[in-house]
Amino acid sequence: MKIAIYGTRIKKENQVWLQDVFEALSSYDVELYMYSGTLDYLREIGQELPSYIGTYEEELPEGIDYMITLGGDGTMLRAAELAYRDNVPLVGINMGHLGFLAAISRENIRHSIDTLFKGEMIFEEKILLEVKCANMPERKIAINEVAVSRKDSSSMIAIEAYADGRYIATYRADGLIVSTPTGSTGYSLSCGGPIITPATQSIVLTPVASHNLNVRPIIFRDDVKVYIKVSGREDQYLLSLDSCFKPMNWDEHIEIFKSKYTLRVAKMPQEDFFTTMKEKLGWGSDERN
């Protein structure tokens, strides 16, 4: 079995957990490959590493079975750019903070890897969004959301939105978010958007600090094509795909649609979306009790 490992700069307090990963994997017949930047960093800080470990950079080695990410949700978003085209499942070990996507806790590393190799791990299939426009950003897909927002000014922007060619509304706001169910617990939620359960086949449009008090988030089927035209006082606006930002000119319009690709993300068999919500967001808890 071939395993790719991806991480950013591993914090000092997490190095002991990284050793747990290597020791757990050593119990199985695996070929290990690590992102070159991560491997160079670990060698610099004197991290003990397996005797043989291959490297990769902008493309995964051929035949990778799983990709283990070491970090938080941001790390998984970056790893997804490498994984989705080859349909390589992501196994996210949470060394960050909240960890909705990177759902495996540091304390549960050994048991989780055993679960993976026993074939008992569950993989949720996440929809991805793609963008079509003249000035394409470096990133081509989004797991959480595609958003447009004002760039250098405190002035609001005007965002005309269409769904399958039908006019929805003109949002006068700081921005507009087109979110997947995965992203509904992120940026969209912080702007008043609804929580969407993972298996729901839908996307949501959520305005950011809207100056139109009569517009609200709206949910569509995920096969809808959203078309956006932006105007405002400044020279440009921002387009973001997850954490990747691109300045856009007013005449550069955007089409957003569900990708033909999906992303498979691991979760432990006993995990439940609503339990995760309660643990991560304190949902339904009452601090008075």
C-alpha positions in Angstrom: 0.0 0.0 0.0 1.2 3.5 -0.8 0.6 6.3 1.6 1.3 10.0 1.0 1.8 12.3 4.0 1.1 16.0 3.7 1.6 18.7 6.4 2.8 22.2 6.9 5.2 23.3 9.5 4.5 20.9 12.4 4.5 22.7 15.7 7.0 21.6 18.3 4.2 20.3 20.7 2.9 18.1 17.9 6.1 16.3 17.0 5.4 13.5 19.6 2.1 12.9 17.7 4.0 12.8 14.4 6.1 10.0 15.9 2.9 8.1 16.7 1.9 8.3 13.0 5.2 6.8 11.9 5.2 4.1 14.5 1.6 3.1 13.8 2.4 2.9 10.0 5.5 0.8 10.6 3.2 -2.1 11.7 2.0 -2.4 8.1 3.6 -3.0 4.7 3.5 0.5 3.3 5.5 2.7 1.0 5.6 6.2 2.5 5.9 9.5 0.6 6.0 12.9 2.1 5.6 16.4 0.7 9.1 17.7 0.1 8.7 20.9 2.0 7.5 19.1 5.1 10.3 16.6 4.9 13.0 19.2 4.6 11.5 21.0 7.6 11.4 17.9 9.7 15.0 17.1 8.9 16.0 20.6 9.9 14.4 20.3 13.3 15.9 16.8 13.9 12.6 14.8 13.7 13.2 11.1 13.7 12.0 9.7 10.4 11.5 6.2 8.8 14.7 4.8 7.2 13.1 5.2 3.8 10.6 7.8 2.8 10.0 9.1 -0.7 9.1 12.7 -1.7 6.7 14.5 -3.9 5.9 18.1 -4.8 3.2 19.4 -7.0 1.8 16.0 -8.0 1.2 12.8 -6.0 3.2 9.7 -6.9 1.4 7.2 -9.0 -0.8 4.7 -7.3 -1.2 6.4 -3.9 -4.0 4.7 -1.9 -4.5 7.2 0.9 -3.2 10.7 1.8 -2.7 11.4 5.5 -2.8 15.1 6.4 -1.1 16.5 9.5 -2.7 19.8 10.6 -6.1 21.5 10.6 -8.8 22.0 8.1 -6.6 24.5 6.2 -4.0 21.8 5.6 -6.7 19.5 4.3 -7.9 22.2 1.9 -4.4 22.5 0.5 -4.0 18.8 0.3 -7.2 18.4 -1.6 -5.8 20.3 -4.5 -3.3 17.4 -5.0 -5.7 14.6 -4.2 -9.0 15.2 -5.9 -8.0 14.5 -9.6 -6.8 11.0 -8.7 -9.7 10.3 -6.3 -7.2 9.7 -3.4 -9.0 9.7 -0.1 -7.9 12.1 2.6 -7.3 10.9 6.2 -7.1 14.1 8.3 -5.3 14.0 11.6 -6.2 17.2 13.5 -3.2 19.0 14.8 -5.0 22.3 14.5 -7.9 23.8 16.4 -11.5 23.2 15.3 -11.1 20.3 12.9 -14.3 19.7 11.0 -12.6 18.1 8.0 -9.5 16.9 9.9 -11.7 14.8 12.2 -9.2 12.4 13.7 -7.9 13.5 17.0 -4.2 13.4 17.9 -4.9 11.1 20.8 -6.7 8.6 18.5 -3.9 8.2 15.9 -3.0 4.6 16.4 -6.5 3.3 16.7 -7.5 5.3 13.6 -4.6 3.9 11.5 -5.5 0.4 12.6 -9.1 1.1 11.6 -7.9 2.3 8.2 -5.9 -0.8 7.5 -8.6 -3.1 8.7 -10.9 -1.6 6.0 -13.3 -0.3 8.6 -12.8 3.4 8.0 -15.8 5.3 6.5 -15.3 7.8 3.7 -17.7 10.6 3.1 -17.9 11.9 -0.5 -17.8 15.7 -0.6 -19.0 17.7 -3.6 -16.6 20.3 -5.1 -17.3 23.6 -6.7 -15.5 24.8 -9.9 -15.2 28.3 -11.3 -15.3 29.4 -14.9 -14.1 32.9 -15.8 -11.7 34.7 -18.1 -9.0 35.4 -15.4 -8.8 32.0 -13.8 -7.3 31.8 -10.3 -4.5 29.4 -9.6 -6.8 27.1 -7.6 -9.5 25.5 -9.7 -11.8 23.9 -7.1 -13.3 24.7 -3.8 -14.3 22.3 -1.0 -15.9 24.9 1.3 -17.0 27.9 -0.7 -16.5 30.3 -3.6 -16.9 33.9 -2.5 -16.7 37.4 -4.0 -15.9 40.4 -1.8 -14.8 44.0 -1.8 -11.1 44.5 -2.1 -9.5 47.8 -1.0 -12.4 49.9 0.1 -15.0 50.0 2.8 -17.6 50.7 0.1 -20.1 48.0 -0.5 -20.2 46.2 -3.9 -23.2 45.2 -6.0 -23.4 41.6 -6.9 -25.9 40.4 -9.5 -26.6 36.7 -9.1 -28.3 34.3 -11.5 -29.3 30.6 -11.1 -29.5 28.6 -14.4 -30.0 31.8 -16.3 -32.7 33.2 -14.0 -32.1 36.4 -12.1 -32.1 36.0 -8.4 -31.2 39.3 -6.9 -28.7 42.1 -6.7 -26.9 41.9 -3.4 -25.5 45.2 -2.1 -23.1 43.9 0.4 -19.5 43.3 1.4 -19.6 40.0 -0.5 -21.5 36.9 -1.5 -20.6 33.2 -0.5 -21.6 30.2 -2.6 -21.1 27.3 -0.1 -21.2 23.5 -0.2 -22.6 21.5 2.6 -19.0 21.0 3.8 -18.5 24.8 3.9 -21.8 25.5 5.6 -20.2 25.2 9.0 -17.5 27.7 8.1 -17.5 31.2 6.5 -21.2 30.9 5.5 -22.3 30.0 9.0 -20.4 33.0 10.4 -22.4 35.2 8.1 -25.8 33.8 9.1 -26.0 30.9 6.7 -27.8 27.6 7.5 -26.0 24.5 8.7 -26.4 21.8 5.9 -26.0 18.1 6.7 -23.2 16.4 4.7 -25.4 14.2 2.5 -27.7 17.0 1.5 -27.4 17.7 -2.3 -27.5 21.4 -2.2 -25.5 24.7 -2.1 -26.3 27.9 -0.3 -25.9 31.5 -1.3 -25.1 33.7 1.7 -24.6 37.5 1.6 -21.9 39.0 3.6 -23.0 42.1 5.6 -25.8 42.8 3.2 -27.2 46.3 3.0 -30.5 44.9 1.7 -32.3 43.7 4.8 -34.9 41.9 2.6 -32.4 39.4 1.2 -31.5 36.2 3.1 -29.4 33.1 2.4 -31.1 30.8 -0.1 -30.5 27.1 -0.7 -30.4 25.5 -4.2 -30.0 22.0 -5.6 -26.3 21.4 -6.1 -26.7 21.0 -9.9 -27.6 24.6 -10.3 -25.2 26.9 -12.2 -24.6 30.2 -10.5 -23.6 33.2 -12.5 -22.2 36.4 -10.8 -21.6 39.9 -12.1 -19.9 42.4 -9.7 -19.7 46.2 -9.8 -18.5 48.9 -7.4 -16.5 52.1 -6.9 -13.0 50.6 -6.8 -11.0 49.1 -9.7 -11.3 45.5 -8.6 -13.0 42.9 -6.4 -11.7 39.7 -4.8 -12.6 36.1 -5.8 -11.7 33.4 -3.3 -11.8 29.7 -3.6 -11.5 28.5 0.0 -8.2 30.2 1.0 -7.0 31.2 -2.5 -7.6 34.8 -3.5 -7.6 36.4 -6.9 -8.1 40.1 -7.8 -10.8 40.5 -10.5 -11.8 43.3 -12.8 -15.4 44.4 -13.0 -15.9 43.0 -16.5 -14.7 39.5 -15.4 -17.9 37.6 -14.6 -17.9 34.3 -12.8 -19.8 31.0 -13.3 -19.9 28.6 -10.4 -21.0 24.9 -10.7 -20.6 21.5 -9.2 -17.4 19.8 -10.3 -17.4 16.3 -11.9 -14.8 15.5 -9.3 -15.6 14.7 -5.7 -13.4 14.4 -2.6 -13.4 11.4 -0.2 -12.7 12.3 3.4 -12.3 9.8 6.2 -14.3 9.7 9.4 -14.3 7.1 12.2 -17.2 4.6 12.1 -18.6 5.9 15.4 -18.6 9.5 14.4 -21.9 11.3 13.9 -22.4 14.8 12.3 -24.6 16.0 15.2 -22.2 14.8 17.8 -19.4 16.6 16.0 -21.5 19.8 15.9 -22.0 19.6 19.6 -18.3 18.9 20.3 -16.9 21.5 17.9 -19.5 24.3 18.2 -21.1 23.6 21.6 -24.4 23.3 19.6 -27.4 22.9 21.8 -25.4 23.2 25.0 -26.6 25.6 27.8 -23.8 27.2 29.8 -26.2 27.9 32.6 -26.6 24.2 33.4 
